[in-house]
Amino acid sequence: MKLGLIGLGRMGANMARRLARGGVEVVGYDLSPEARAALNTEPKVQTVDALEALVAGLPAPRVLWLMLPAGPVTQQAIDRLAELASPGDLIVDGGNAYYKDSMRRAEALKQRGIAFVDAGVSGGVWGLENGYTLTLGGDAQAVAELEPFVRILAPAPDRGWLHCGPSGSGHFVKMVHNGIEYGAMQAYAEGFALLAAKSEFQLDVAAIAETWRHGSVIRSWLLDLTAQALAQKPDLDSIAPVVGDSGEGRWTALEGVELGIPTPVMSLALMMRFATQGKNDYPAKLLALMRNAFGGHAIAKR
């Protein structure tokens, strides 16, 4: 088996390693020479410095798997691959793309005789060791062609992956997954903040996290990672209170509006991320001005 992998960042590189260790010959491409060089010692992985070389190095019908950031970067790569690929080839987008973009891309590639699968990929930096959860969208024939690779990437050949439905469904399911992730992370963060603030009890927050891991209703892999991080006694004062958002939370909130489904937890978790990015500064300043105007309350200065 042979596969082309475009995008050798943290996720893509480890996926290349897991595939190679499962017996797949991987031809990898990344714009970054450093990313390519990091895989040079991995048996069964060959890196190239151009998409043209990647396509030329694969036998037809080709499987071309992208692990790139959502948006223009992915679109440009798909447009170029559409020119280089042949009818019968399969393009897989494993990035966190917007599901409506995936539906559009599937239809455009179909006109060229090229199959398309949108793959929601979850597992982060732990995927090499534990496997990746994969939610796939596309027609049955395309997913069947991809299945031998999916069975290697997944936590086990018979679990941790699913053909969800037609084009777009794989990324839609991953979008909702990430919305849930936002909410769960926010709930843990708020709970541990309450524990840390109760200074009179002198609570050992790391010990509490570890205790909750065993038998508790709220135990989870996310709690495992939190407990592990807290056990290392991080200097939280050195960490800027800024949390990024990469798009999926926004799409999930918008989908709730479009479908008329209430998603208050996920939506509020997204709003809290915006607040950490300085986007609450202006309203907070206005609130201080209002309190001063009606009640004469002091305004704190920087």
Protein Blocks (a to p, Z undefined) as FASTA:
>chain_A
ZZddehjafklmmmmmmmmmnopacddddfblklmmmmmmpghiacdfbfklmmmmpccd
ddddddddehjklmmmmmmmmmmmcehiacddfbfcdfklmmmmmmmmmmnopacddddd
ehijmlmmnopadddeddfklmmmmmmmmmmmpmbfkgoiacfbdehjlmmmmmmmmmmm
mmmmmmmmmmmmmmmmmmmnopafklmmmmmmnopakbcfklmmmmmmmmnopafklpcc
bdcdehjmmmmmmmmmmnopacfklmmmmmmmmmmnopmmmmmmmmmmmmmmmnopacdd
ZZ
